[in-house]
């Protein structure tokens, strides 16, 4: 925050209530200004103004603060630094790099540490794309910096800037060095590799596009039954132990995104440690490099100051928007938004606001909507119509798994995909524990054409058949519980068997198996066809006199179950063999039945 002393407004502390500090004498300060609290220079943000009295949420531990200490306003809103050096970084909730803080203060976070978000000493190789004399506007690309082996960061013209390039040079620069000078109507403006952006303001774009193509994740239950669109929003609510974090990790690893921003918001320290240990070692299948080479991590664990948790969500989405503006497809994982809502609730209680449902503030729904609204597939600013996408997947941790609570309900009103995790499925060791009867995707209709054209013409038809069998199984289950399996007719018993096959062979997916962890769409289609082929051929064989027991115990069924472990390159060969074997086994069962 150097060079901002001119606009400073200084006040004194009147009251300290946990992360809330009330200061007087702040008449010249504005809402959402960043302030430095006390002689320890703790970072805070003004969240309420009454005359000259400012309510400040402090992003660091406030123990030991007392009335009478100074408060200085910087005159700037809470902003993030955007430029080379973001990828592969691990930040706290207000974009302080945790590795640099560790060098300064050791393993425990010290208060009032001032460390720049982007390293000031590192030099980056800047390659100009534009040249002197070019007319440029906001969002146009001036040049590129190869940040990691995978990510080439574009250096764009900052917001509200248009004019003619006066000078631009190639070479090695730090993030604060001038790389270009743009002549505008107001005079010459120097442009560096870094720009700042206030976190609570969404970055602008030209227009939003309709969500008609999926974000392919390689997770069968998601891609086939409840797909998320590129630029879509999804919620993953579920009780403890139902696998929310593993679903988030799987999507971070495998979703078709160029950049991943992972926000650990109020999560347990050990879960964030898993991410920090796993991601550098995981090899990205598309590039062959470490997954960390395209990831930004924001770690705000449950033992960190609660107010910084509230900021972490905005910090993450602003960084994600910056990469979206370059034309990347970005996936943002928010794990978990419930913890963020709890931080809002705590601050609201401290401010003595009128509580809403379950003590959450009345503005919970609108804050959630503001956050999720920043997702989307867009045409970015600039003279070239570049397409970028930002998909947001938010985990929700309702207490006791009860999704009727306010955070889950407010989220479901906004998002279009609901992957409802189920504790019963998790206890049965069925993962991902996404309940196929409760979950939904409202993007299906708009994406049906894409699936049918790109993957297979009968994709949607196969999907509907799977869902129909699963729904009918739920109805038959009730009868079985009442009167037992023997009361069912042979076609119904076959239907139950087909449903079991869908559940165990198709929907169940092992996140830790090298082949099964990711299934391409073509293989998902073949798996659907195999399961449905068994069902249809068994129904025909029944009519021709085959017995139910014989059809259930067919040797080929075991091979059908193992098809998910077949590598993608051998898939077509194995598929043809299985279809052939199915016909042979069905024929044998029919002839056995005829012998009786």
VEXDREN-2710 file (C-alpha; in Angstrom, 1 decimal):
% VEXDREN-2710
k/r/px/py/pz
1/UNK/0.0/0.0/0.0
2/UNK/2.9/2.3/-0.6
3/UNK/2.3/5.8/-1.8
4/UNK/-1.2/6.1/-0.4
5/UNK/-0.3/8.3/2.6
6/UNK/-2.0/11.3/0.9
7/UNK/-5.5/10.1/1.4
8/UNK/-5.0/8.8/4.9
9/UNK/-7.6/9.3/7.5
10/UNK/-6.5/8.6/11.1
11/UNK/-8.8/7.7/14.0
12/UNK/-8.6/6.0/17.4
13/UNK/-10.0/2.7/18.7
14/UNK/-13.1/3.0/20.8
15/UNK/-14.2/-0.6/21.2
16/UNK/-12.8/-4.0/20.4
17/UNK/-15.1/-7.0/20.1
18/UNK/-13.2/-10.0/18.8
19/UNK/-12.5/-9.4/15.0
20/UNK/-14.7/-6.2/15.2
21/UNK/-13.0/-2.9/16.0
22/UNK/-14.9/0.4/16.3
23/UNK/-12.8/3.5/15.6
24/UNK/-13.8/7.2/15.9
25/UNK/-12.4/10.1/13.8
26/UNK/-12.8/8.3/10.5
27/UNK/-15.0/10.9/8.7
28/UNK/-12.8/11.0/5.6
29/UNK/-12.6/7.3/5.2
30/UNK/-14.9/5.3/2.8
31/UNK/-16.8/2.0/3.0
32/UNK/-14.6/-1.0/2.3
33/UNK/-11.4/1.0/2.7
34/UNK/-8.4/-1.0/4.0
35/UNK/-7.1/0.2/7.3
36/UNK/-4.1/-0.4/9.5
37/UNK/-5.2/-1.0/13.1
38/UNK/-2.9/-0.1/16.1
39/UNK/0.8/0.2/16.2
40/UNK/1.0/-3.5/15.1
41/UNK/-0.5/-2.4/11.8
42/UNK/-3.1/-5.2/11.6
43/UNK/-5.0/-5.3/8.3
44/UNK/-8.7/-4.5/8.5
45/UNK/-11.6/-3.4/6.3
46/UNK/-14.3/-0.8/7.0
47/UNK/-17.7/-2.6/6.8
48/UNK/-20.0/0.0/8.3
49/UNK/-19.9/3.8/8.8
50/UNK/-21.9/5.9/11.3
51/UNK/-20.9/9.6/11.1
52/UNK/-17.2/9.5/12.0
53/UNK/-17.5/6.1/13.6
54/UNK/-16.2/3.2/11.5
55/UNK/-16.8/-0.5/12.2
56/UNK/-13.8/-2.4/11.0
57/UNK/-13.4/-6.2/10.4
58/UNK/-9.9/-7.1/11.3
59/UNK/-8.3/-9.9/9.3
60/UNK/-5.9/-10.8/12.0
61/UNK/-6.0/-11.8/15.7
62/UNK/-7.1/-8.8/17.8
63/UNK/-6.1/-10.0/21.3
64/UNK/-4.2/-7.4/23.3
65/UNK/-5.7/-4.4/21.4
66/UNK/-7.4/-1.7/23.5
67/UNK/-9.1/1.7/23.2
68/UNK/-7.0/4.7/22.3
69/UNK/-4.8/3.0/19.7
70/UNK/-4.5/4.6/16.3
71/UNK/-6.3/3.5/13.1
72/UNK/-5.0/4.6/9.7
73/UNK/-7.0/4.4/6.5
74/UNK/-5.1/3.7/3.3
75/UNK/-7.9/5.2/1.2
76/UNK/-7.9/2.0/-1.0
77/UNK/-10.4/-0.8/-1.1
78/UNK/-9.3/-4.4/-0.4
79/UNK/-7.5/-5.3/-3.6
80/UNK/-5.5/-8.2/-5.0
81/UNK/-2.3/-8.0/-7.1
82/UNK/-2.7/-9.7/-10.4
83/UNK/0.3/-10.6/-12.6
84/UNK/3.0/-13.2/-13.1
85/UNK/3.7/-15.3/-10.0
86/UNK/0.1/-16.2/-9.1
87/UNK/0.3/-19.8/-10.4
88/UNK/1.6/-22.3/-8.0
89/UNK/1.3/-19.8/-5.1
90/UNK/-0.3/-20.6/-1.7
91/UNK/-2.0/-17.5/-0.2
92/UNK/-4.0/-16.8/2.9
93/UNK/-7.5/-15.3/2.8
94/UNK/-6.2/-11.8/1.9
95/UNK/-3.6/-12.8/-0.6
96/UNK/-0.5/-12.9/1.6
97/UNK/1.9/-15.6/0.4
98/UNK/2.2/-18.1/3.1
99/UNK/5.7/-19.3/2.0
100/UNK/7.1/-15.7/2.2
101/UNK/5.4/-15.1/5.6
102/UNK/7.0/-18.3/6.8
103/UNK/10.5/-17.0/5.9
104/UNK/9.7/-13.8/7.9
105/UNK/7.9/-15.2/10.9
106/UNK/8.6/-19.0/11.1
107/UNK/5.8/-21.6/11.3
108/UNK/3.3/-19.5/13.2
109/UNK/1.6/-16.5/11.6
110/UNK/2.8/-13.3/13.2
111/UNK/0.5/-10.3/13.3
112/UNK/1.0/-7.3/11.2
113/UNK/3.3/-9.0/8.7
114/UNK/3.6/-6.9/5.6
115/UNK/4.7/-9.1/2.6
116/UNK/3.9/-8.2/-1.0
117/UNK/1.5/-10.7/-2.7
118/UNK/3.7/-11.0/-5.8
119/UNK/7.4/-11.4/-5.5
120/UNK/9.1/-8.1/-6.2
121/UNK/12.6/-9.4/-6.9
122/UNK/11.8/-12.1/-9.4
123/UNK/12.3/-11.2/-13.1
124/UNK/10.0/-12.4/-15.8
125/UNK/10.6/-12.6/-19.5
126/UNK/8.2/-10.3/-21.3
127/UNK/7.5/-11.0/-24.9
128/UNK/5.6/-8.1/-26.6
129/UNK/2.7/-8.9/-29.0
130/UNK/1.6/-5.3/-29.6
131/UNK/4.0/-2.8/-31.1
132/UNK/4.6/1.0/-30.9
133/UNK/1.9/3.1/-32.6
134/UNK/-0.9/0.4/-32.1
135/UNK/-4.3/1.6/-30.8
136/UNK/-5.3/-0.4/-27.8
137/UNK/-8.2/-0.6/-25.3
138/UNK/-9.0/-2.3/-22.0
139/UNK/-8.4/-6.0/-22.2
140/UNK/-6.1/-6.0/-25.3
141/UNK/-3.0/-8.1/-25.0
142/UNK/0.3/-6.2/-24.8
143/UNK/2.5/-9.2/-24.5
144/UNK/3.0/-12.6/-22.8
145/UNK/5.0/-14.0/-19.9
146/UNK/5.6/-17.8/-19.8
147/UNK/4.8/-18.2/-16.1
148/UNK/5.0/-22.0/-15.9
149/UNK/5.5/-24.8/-18.5
150/UNK/1.8/-24.9/-18.9
151/UNK/0.5/-21.3/-18.4
152/UNK/1.4/-18.4/-20.6
153/UNK/0.1/-15.4/-18.9
154/UNK/-1.2/-12.5/-21.1
155/UNK/-0.3/-9.0/-20.0
156/UNK/-3.4/-7.0/-20.7
157/UNK/-4.2/-3.3/-20.9
158/UNK/-5.6/-2.3/-17.5
159/UNK/-9.2/-1.3/-16.9
160/UNK/-10.5/2.1/-18.3
161/UNK/-7.4/2.6/-20.3
162/UNK/-7.3/3.2/-24.1
163/UNK/-4.9/5.0/-26.3
164/UNK/-1.8/4.5/-28.5
165/UNK/1.3/2.6/-27.5
166/UNK/4.1/5.1/-27.2
167/UNK/6.8/2.6/-26.2
168/UNK/7.0/-1.2/-25.4
169/UNK/10.0/-3.3/-24.8
170/UNK/11.0/-7.0/-24.6
171/UNK/13.3/-8.3/-21.9
172/UNK/13.4/-9.4/-18.2
173/UNK/11.3/-7.3/-15.8
174/UNK/10.0/-7.5/-12.2
175/UNK/6.2/-7.1/-11.7
176/UNK/6.6/-3.4/-10.9
177/UNK/8.9/-2.4/-13.8
178/UNK/7.4/-0.4/-16.7
179/UNK/7.1/-2.6/-19.8
180/UNK/5.0/-0.2/-21.9
181/UNK/3.8/3.5/-22.0
182/UNK/0.4/4.2/-23.4
183/UNK/-0.4/7.8/-24.6
184/UNK/-4.0/8.6/-23.6
185/UNK/-6.1/11.8/-23.8
186/UNK/-5.2/12.5/-20.2
187/UNK/-1.5/12.0/-20.7
188/UNK/1.0/9.1/-20.7
189/UNK/0.3/6.1/-18.6
190/UNK/3.0/3.6/-17.6
191/UNK/2.0/-0.1/-17.6
192/UNK/3.7/-2.8/-15.6
193/UNK/3.3/-6.6/-15.5
194/UNK/1.1/-6.2/-12.4
195/UNK/-2.4/-4.7/-12.0
196/UNK/-4.6/-4.3/-8.9
197/UNK/-8.3/-5.0/-8.6
198/UNK/-10.7/-4.5/-5.7
199/UNK/-12.0/-8.0/-4.7
200/UNK/-15.6/-7.1/-4.1
201/UNK/-16.1/-5.8/-7.6
202/UNK/-16.6/-8.3/-10.4
203/UNK/-14.2/-7.8/-13.4
204/UNK/-16.2/-6.6/-16.4
205/UNK/-16.7/-8.4/-19.7
206/UNK/-18.4/-7.7/-23.0
207/UNK/-21.3/-10.3/-22.8
208/UNK/-22.2/-13.6/-21.3
209/UNK/-22.8/-16.7/-23.4
210/UNK/-25.4/-19.4/-22.9
211/UNK/-24.3/-22.5/-21.1
212/UNK/-24.5/-25.0/-23.9
213/UNK/-21.3/-27.1/-23.5
214/UNK/-20.3/-29.2/-20.5
215/UNK/-17.3/-28.9/-18.2
216/UNK/-16.1/-32.5/-18.6
217/UNK/-14.9/-33.9/-15.3
218/UNK/-14.4/-37.6/-16.1
219/UNK/-16.6/-38.5/-13.1
220/UNK/-19.4/-40.7/-14.5
221/UNK/-22.2/-39.8/-12.2
222/UNK/-21.5/-36.1/-12.9
223/UNK/-20.9/-36.1/-16.6
224/UNK/-23.7/-38.6/-17.5
225/UNK/-26.4/-37.9/-15.1
226/UNK/-25.9/-34.4/-13.7
227/UNK/-23.5/-32.4/-15.9
228/UNK/-22.3/-28.9/-15.1
229/UNK/-21.9/-26.4/-17.9
230/UNK/-18.7/-24.7/-18.8
231/UNK/-19.1/-21.4/-16.9
232/UNK/-21.8/-23.0/-14.7
233/UNK/-22.3/-23.1/-11.0
234/UNK/-22.8/-26.2/-8.8
235/UNK/-23.3/-26.9/-5.2
236/UNK/-22.1/-30.0/-3.4
237/UNK/-24.0/-30.2/0.0
238/UNK/-23.5/-33.2/2.2
239/UNK/-23.0/-34.2/5.8
240/UNK/-19.6/-34.9/7.4
241/UNK/-17.7/-37.9/6.0
242/UNK/-19.8/-38.1/2.8
243/UNK/-16.9/-37.1/0.5
244/UNK/-17.3/-33.4/-0.3
245/UNK/-13.6/-32.7/-0.2
246/UNK/-12.7/-35.7/-2.3
247/UNK/-15.3/-34.7/-4.9
248/UNK/-13.7/-31.2/-4.9
249/UNK/-10.2/-32.7/-5.2
250/UNK/-11.4/-34.9/-8.1
251/UNK/-12.8/-32.0/-10.0
252/UNK/-9.7/-29.9/-9.4
253/UNK/-7.6/-32.7/-10.8
254/UNK/-9.6/-33.8/-13.7
255/UNK/-12.1/-31.1/-14.8
256/UNK/-11.4/-29.7/-18.3
257/UNK/-10.0/-26.4/-17.0
258/UNK/-6.8/-24.6/-17.9
259/UNK/-6.5/-23.1/-14.4
260/UNK/-7.8/-24.3/-11.0
261/UNK/-8.3/-21.9/-8.1
262/UNK/-8.9/-23.9/-4.9
263/UNK/-10.2/-22.0/-1.9
264/UNK/-9.9/-23.9/1.4
265/UNK/-12.3/-21.6/3.4
266/UNK/-12.5/-22.5/7.0
267/UNK/-11.6/-26.1/6.3
268/UNK/-9.7/-28.4/8.7
269/UNK/-5.9/-28.0/8.5
270/UNK/-5.4/-31.6/7.6
271/UNK/-7.6/-31.3/4.5
272/UNK/-5.7/-28.4/3.2
273/UNK/-2.5/-30.3/4.0
274/UNK/-3.8/-33.1/1.7
275/UNK/-4.2/-30.7/-1.1
276/UNK/-0.8/-29.1/-0.5
277/UNK/0.9/-32.5/-0.5
278/UNK/-1.1/-34.1/-3.3
279/UNK/-1.3/-31.4/-6.0
280/UNK/2.5/-30.9/-6.5
281/UNK/2.9/-34.7/-6.9
282/UNK/-0.1/-35.3/-9.2
283/UNK/0.7/-35.4/-12.9
284/UNK/-1.8/-33.5/-15.0
285/UNK/-2.8/-36.1/-17.8
286/UNK/-3.2/-33.4/-20.4
287/UNK/0.2/-31.7/-20.0
288/UNK/2.4/-34.3/-18.3
289/UNK/3.4/-31.7/-15.7
290/UNK/2.6/-31.3/-12.0
291/UNK/-0.9/-30.2/-11.3
292/UNK/0.5/-27.3/-9.2
293/UNK/1.8/-25.7/-12.4
294/UNK/-1.8/-24.6/-13.2
295/UNK/-3.2/-24.1/-9.7
296/UNK/-3.6/-21.2/-7.3
297/UNK/-4.3/-22.2/-3.7
298/UNK/-6.0/-20.1/-1.0
299/UNK/-5.7/-21.6/2.4
300/UNK/-7.8/-20.2/5.2
301/UNK/-8.0/-23.0/7.7
302/UNK/-10.4/-23.1/10.6
303/UNK/-7.8/-21.8/13.1
304/UNK/-7.1/-18.6/11.1
305/UNK/-8.9/-15.4/11.9
306/UNK/-12.6/-15.6/11.0
307/UNK/-12.9/-12.3/9.2
308/UNK/-10.2/-13.3/6.7
309/UNK/-12.4/-16.3/5.8
310/UNK/-15.0/-13.9/4.6
311/UNK/-12.4/-12.2/2.3
312/UNK/-10.9/-15.5/1.0
313/UNK/-13.9/-16.2/-1.2
314/UNK/-13.6/-12.8/-2.9
315/UNK/-9.8/-13.0/-3.3
316/UNK/-10.2/-16.4/-5.0
317/UNK/-12.9/-15.4/-7.5
318/UNK/-11.0/-12.2/-8.4
319/UNK/-7.9/-14.2/-9.3
320/UNK/-10.1/-16.6/-11.2
321/UNK/-11.7/-13.8/-13.2
322/UNK/-8.3/-12.4/-14.1
323/UNK/-7.4/-15.7/-15.8
324/UNK/-10.8/-15.9/-17.4
325/UNK/-10.2/-12.5/-19.0
326/UNK/-7.1/-14.0/-20.7
327/UNK/-9.3/-16.5/-22.4
328/UNK/-8.7/-19.5/-20.1
329/UNK/-11.2/-21.9/-18.8
330/UNK/-11.0/-21.6/-15.0
331/UNK/-12.6/-23.9/-12.4
332/UNK/-13.0/-22.5/-8.9
333/UNK/-13.5/-24.8/-5.9
334/UNK/-15.0/-23.2/-2.8
335/UNK/-14.6/-25.6/0.1
336/UNK/-16.8/-24.7/2.0
337/UNK/-19.2/-21.8/1.6
338/UNK/-20.9/-22.8/4.9
339/UNK/-17.8/-21.8/6.8
340/UNK/-17.8/-18.5/4.9
341/UNK/-21.5/-18.0/5.9
342/UNK/-20.5/-18.7/9.5
343/UNK/-17.9/-15.9/9.3
344/UNK/-20.7/-13.6/8.0
345/UNK/-22.9/-14.7/10.9
346/UNK/-20.2/-14.0/13.5
347/UNK/-19.5/-10.5/12.1
348/UNK/-23.2/-9.7/11.8
349/UNK/-23.6/-10.7/15.5
350/UNK/-20.8/-8.5/16.5
351/UNK/-22.3/-5.6/14.6
352/UNK/-25.5/-6.2/16.5
353/UNK/-27.6/-6.5/13.3
354/UNK/-31.0/-8.0/13.3
355/UNK/-30.5/-11.8/12.8
356/UNK/-32.3/-13.7/10.1
357/UNK/-33.0/-17.4/10.0
358/UNK/-30.7/-19.4/12.4
359/UNK/-28.8/-16.3/13.3
360/UNK/-27.5/-15.8/9.8
361/UNK/-27.6/-12.2/8.5
362/UNK/-30.6/-11.1/6.4
363/UNK/-28.3/-10.5/3.5
364/UNK/-26.9/-14.1/3.3
365/UNK/-28.8/-14.9/0.1
366/UNK/-27.8/-11.8/-1.7
367/UNK/-24.1/-12.2/-0.7
368/UNK/-24.1/-15.8/-2.0
369/UNK/-25.8/-14.7/-5.2
370/UNK/-23.2/-11.9/-5.7
371/UNK/-20.5/-14.5/-5.4
372/UNK/-22.0/-17.2/-7.7
373/UNK/-23.1/-14.6/-10.3
374/UNK/-19.5/-13.9/-11.1
375/UNK/-19.2/-17.3/-12.8
376/UNK/-20.1/-17.7/-16.5
377/UNK/-18.8/-18.3/-20.0
378/UNK/-18.1/-14.8/-21.4
379/UNK/-16.6/-12.8/-24.3
380/UNK/-13.9/-10.8/-22.6
381/UNK/-13.1/-7.1/-23.1
382/UNK/-10.7/-6.1/-25.8
383/UNK/-10.8/-5.7/-29.6
384/UNK/-10.4/-9.5/-30.2
385/UNK/-13.5/-11.4/-29.1
386/UNK/-11.8/-13.9/-26.8
387/UNK/-13.9/-16.5/-25.0
388/UNK/-13.2/-17.3/-21.3
389/UNK/-15.1/-19.4/-18.8
390/UNK/-15.3/-19.4/-15.0
391/UNK/-17.0/-22.4/-13.4
392/UNK/-17.7/-22.3/-9.7
393/UNK/-18.3/-25.4/-7.6
394/UNK/-19.1/-24.6/-4.0
395/UNK/-19.2/-27.2/-1.2
396/UNK/-21.8/-26.7/1.5
397/UNK/-21.5/-28.4/4.9
398/UNK/-24.9/-28.3/6.5
399/UNK/-24.9/-29.3/10.2
400/UNK/-26.1/-32.9/10.5
401/UNK/-26.5/-33.1/6.7
402/UNK/-29.8/-31.3/6.9
403/UNK/-30.1/-29.3/3.7
404/UNK/-33.2/-27.5/4.8
405/UNK/-30.9/-25.1/6.7
406/UNK/-30.4/-21.5/5.3
407/UNK/-27.0/-21.7/3.6
408/UNK/-28.0/-24.8/1.6
409/UNK/-31.4/-23.4/0.7
410/UNK/-30.0/-20.0/-0.3
411/UNK/-27.3/-21.8/-2.4
412/UNK/-29.9/-24.0/-4.1
413/UNK/-31.9/-21.0/-5.1
414/UNK/-29.0/-19.7/-7.1
415/UNK/-27.1/-22.7/-8.5
416/UNK/-28.3/-24.9/-11.3
417/UNK/-26.6/-28.1/-10.4
418/UNK/-27.1/-29.9/-7.2
419/UNK/-25.0/-32.9/-6.3
420/UNK/-26.6/-34.1/-3.1
421/UNK/-24.2/-36.3/-1.1
422/UNK/-25.8/-39.0/0.9
423/UNK/-24.4/-40.3/4.3
424/UNK/-26.1/-43.7/3.7
425/UNK/-24.3/-44.2/0.4
426/UNK/-21.1/-43.1/2.0
427/UNK/-21.6/-45.7/4.8
428/UNK/-22.1/-48.4/2.2
429/UNK/-18.8/-47.3/0.7
430/UNK/-20.5/-46.1/-2.5
431/UNK/-18.4/-43.2/-3.8
432/UNK/-18.9/-40.6/-5.1
433/UNK/-21.8/-40.7/-2.7
434/UNK/-24.0/-38.5/-5.0
435/UNK/-27.6/-39.5/-4.5
436/UNK/-29.1/-40.0/-8.0
437/UNK/-32.7/-39.6/-6.9
438/UNK/-32.2/-36.2/-5.1
439/UNK/-29.6/-34.6/-7.4
440/UNK/-30.4/-32.6/-10.5
441/UNK/-28.8/-30.5/-13.3
442/UNK/-30.8/-27.7/-14.9
443/UNK/-28.3/-27.4/-17.7
444/UNK/-29.3/-30.8/-19.2
445/UNK/-31.7/-29.4/-21.8
446/UNK/-29.4/-26.7/-23.1
447/UNK/-26.5/-29.2/-23.4
448/UNK/-28.4/-32.2/-24.8
449/UNK/-27.6/-31.2/-28.4
450/UNK/-23.8/-30.9/-27.6
451/UNK/-23.7/-34.4/-26.1
452/UNK/-25.7/-36.0/-29.0
453/UNK/-23.5/-34.2/-31.6
454/UNK/-20.1/-34.5/-30.0
455/UNK/-20.1/-37.8/-28.2
456/UNK/-22.9/-40.1/-29.6
457/UNK/-26.3/-39.5/-31.2
458/UNK/-28.0/-41.8/-28.6
459/UNK/-26.3/-40.2/-25.5
460/UNK/-29.3/-38.5/-24.0
461/UNK/-31.5/-41.5/-24.8
462/UNK/-29.1/-43.9/-22.9
463/UNK/-29.0/-41.4/-20.0
464/UNK/-32.8/-41.3/-19.8
465/UNK/-32.9/-45.1/-19.8
466/UNK/-30.4/-45.3/-16.9
467/UNK/-32.4/-42.8/-14.9
468/UNK/-35.7/-44.5/-15.6
469/UNK/-34.3/-47.9/-14.4
470/UNK/-32.9/-46.2/-11.2
471/UNK/-36.2/-44.5/-10.4
472/UNK/-38.2/-47.7/-11.0
473/UNK/-35.7/-49.6/-8.7
474/UNK/-36.5/-47.1/-5.9
475/UNK/-40.3/-47.9/-6.3
476/UNK/-39.6/-51.7/-6.4
477/UNK/-37.4/-51.5/-3.3
478/UNK/-40.4/-50.5/-1.3
479/UNK/-42.3/-53.6/-2.4
480/UNK/-39.2/-55.9/-1.7
481/UNK/-39.0/-54.5/1.9
482/UNK/-42.6/-55.3/2.5
483/UNK/-43.1/-58.7/0.9
484/UNK/-39.6/-59.9/-0.1
485/UNK/-37.9/-60.6/-3.5
486/UNK/-39.9/-63.7/-4.3
487/UNK/-43.1/-61.7/-4.7
488/UNK/-41.7/-59.8/-7.7
489/UNK/-42.3/-60.9/-11.3
490/UNK/-39.3/-62.1/-13.4
491/UNK/-39.1/-58.8/-15.5
492/UNK/-39.1/-56.8/-12.2
493/UNK/-36.3/-59.0/-10.8
494/UNK/-34.2/-58.4/-14.0
495/UNK/-34.9/-54.7/-13.6
496/UNK/-33.5/-54.7/-10.1
497/UNK/-30.4/-56.6/-11.4
498/UNK/-29.9/-54.0/-14.1
499/UNK/-30.2/-51.2/-11.5
500/UNK/-27.6/-53.0/-9.3
501/UNK/-25.3/-53.2/-12.3
502/UNK/-25.8/-49.4/-13.0
503/UNK/-25.0/-48.6/-9.4
504/UNK/-22.1/-50.9/-8.9
505/UNK/-20.5/-51.0/-12.3
506/UNK/-21.3/-47.5/-13.6
507/UNK/-22.0/-45.0/-10.8
508/UNK/-19.5/-46.3/-8.3
509/UNK/-16.1/-44.9/-9.2
510/UNK/-12.8/-45.4/-7.4
511/UNK/-11.0/-42.0/-7.0
512/UNK/-7.7/-43.8/-6.1
513/UNK/-7.6/-46.3/-9.0
514/UNK/-5.3/-45.2/-11.8
515/UNK/-7.8/-46.0/-14.7
516/UNK/-11.1/-45.7/-12.9
517/UNK/-10.3/-42.2/-11.4
518/UNK/-11.0/-40.6/-14.8
519/UNK/-13.4/-41.9/-17.5
520/UNK/-13.5/-40.1/-21.0
521/UNK/-16.9/-39.4/-22.4
522/UNK/-16.6/-42.0/-25.2
523/UNK/-15.9/-44.7/-22.5
524/UNK/-18.8/-43.5/-20.4
525/UNK/-21.1/-43.9/-23.5
526/UNK/-19.8/-47.5/-24.0
527/UNK/-20.4/-48.4/-20.3
528/UNK/-23.9/-47.1/-20.6
529/UNK/-24.5/-49.2/-23.7
530/UNK/-23.2/-52.3/-22.0
531/UNK/-25.4/-52.0/-19.0
532/UNK/-28.4/-51.3/-21.1
533/UNK/-27.6/-54.1/-23.5
534/UNK/-27.5/-56.6/-20.6
535/UNK/-31.0/-55.3/-19.5
536/UNK/-32.6/-55.4/-23.0
537/UNK/-31.2/-58.8/-24.0
538/UNK/-32.1/-60.3/-20.6
539/UNK/-35.7/-59.1/-21.1
540/UNK/-35.8/-60.7/-24.6
541/UNK/-34.3/-63.9/-23.2
542/UNK/-37.0/-64.0/-20.5
543/UNK/-39.7/-63.9/-23.1
544/UNK/-38.0/-66.8/-24.9
545/UNK/-38.0/-69.0/-21.8
546/UNK/-34.7/-68.2/-20.0
547/UNK/-34.8/-68.4/-16.2
548/UNK/-34.2/-65.3/-13.9
549/UNK/-31.5/-67.2/-11.8
550/UNK/-29.6/-68.1/-15.0
551/UNK/-29.7/-64.6/-16.3
552/UNK/-28.5/-63.2/-12.9
553/UNK/-25.6/-65.6/-12.6
554/UNK/-24.2/-65.3/-16.1
555/UNK/-20.4/-65.5/-16.2
556/UNK/-20.2/-62.4/-18.5
557/UNK/-21.6/-60.2/-15.8
558/UNK/-18.3/-60.2/-13.9
559/UNK/-16.5/-59.0/-17.0
560/UNK/-19.1/-56.3/-17.5
561/UNK/-18.3/-55.0/-14.0
562/UNK/-14.6/-55.0/-14.7
563/UNK/-15.0/-52.9/-17.9
564/UNK/-14.5/-49.7/-16.0
565/UNK/-10.9/-50.8/-15.3
566/UNK/-10.1/-51.3/-19.0
567/UNK/-7.8/-48.5/-20.3
568/UNK/-9.3/-46.1/-22.8
569/UNK/-7.1/-47.4/-25.7
570/UNK/-8.3/-51.0/-25.3
571/UNK/-11.9/-50.1/-24.7
572/UNK/-13.4/-50.6/-28.2
573/UNK/-11.8/-54.1/-28.6
574/UNK/-13.1/-55.2/-25.1
575/UNK/-16.5/-53.7/-25.9
576/UNK/-16.9/-55.8/-29.1
577/UNK/-15.8/-58.9/-27.2
578/UNK/-18.3/-58.3/-24.4
579/UNK/-21.2/-57.7/-26.7
580/UNK/-20.4/-60.9/-28.6
581/UNK/-20.1/-62.8/-25.3
582/UNK/-23.4/-61.4/-24.1
583/UNK/-25.2/-62.8/-27.1
584/UNK/-23.6/-66.2/-26.7
585/UNK/-24.4/-66.4/-22.9
586/UNK/-28.0/-65.2/-23.6
587/UNK/-28.4/-67.8/-26.2
588/UNK/-27.2/-70.5/-23.8
589/UNK/-29.6/-69.4/-21.1
590/UNK/-32.5/-69.5/-23.6
591/UNK/-31.6/-73.0/-24.7
592/UNK/-31.3/-74.2/-21.0
593/UNK/-34.7/-72.7/-20.3
594/UNK/-36.1/-74.5/-23.3
595/UNK/-34.8/-77.8/-22.0
596/UNK/-36.8/-77.5/-18.8
END
